[in-house]
Amino acid sequence: TDACLNVALPVSITYNWTIDTELPVISTTATSHELGCNPTTVEAPVFTGLDNCEGVFTPNVNTSGPGNTGCAYTQTWTATYTDACLNEALPVSITYTWTVDVTPPMITGCPASSIDLGNNPTPPTCADALALVTASDICSGSLTPTCNAGNVIGNGCERSQTFTLTVVDGCTNS
């Protein structure tokens, strides 16, 4: 009110603010795990978020894509979020690993033709056949073949026997 008793219109000022010291929370039902051999798709995990003031939010999800060392692949997704009061959620990361292997293993050292054992030899065994070869795979490395000894076939005094060697890698390539 001034000296002439004129009353000013009142003016009100209201201050609003937020008090938020709680971290937002990021969650997922996904778990880091091995996807096995040659997955057809690698689905990104789903992350959700909840903040005490902002409510439900969508976290920021980053990945540098899949990387590999030889046949072993890995991909990590990391979810982050910072709320309006600059509270940073604890990051949540999920990592998937898998193997890409479509190449069959190799057996080397097999003789090009039948082996003549001469007269009255000790009959061969799977151990004899396995001693001639090595098996390897581009992903699994050195492998041990399995051996199946065929029946001894006789024709007069002559005898023969076929040994079949098989090798299977970690992704069931044979």
Secondary structure, 3 states (H helix, E strand, C coil): CCCCCCCCCCCCCCCCCCCCCCCCEEECCCCCEEEEECCCCCCCCCCEEEECCCEEECCEEEECCCEEECCEEEEEEEEECECCCCCECCCEEEEEEEECCCCCCEEECCCCCCCCCCCCCCCCCHHHHHHCCEEEECCCEEECCEEEECCCEEECCEEECCEEEECCCCCCCC
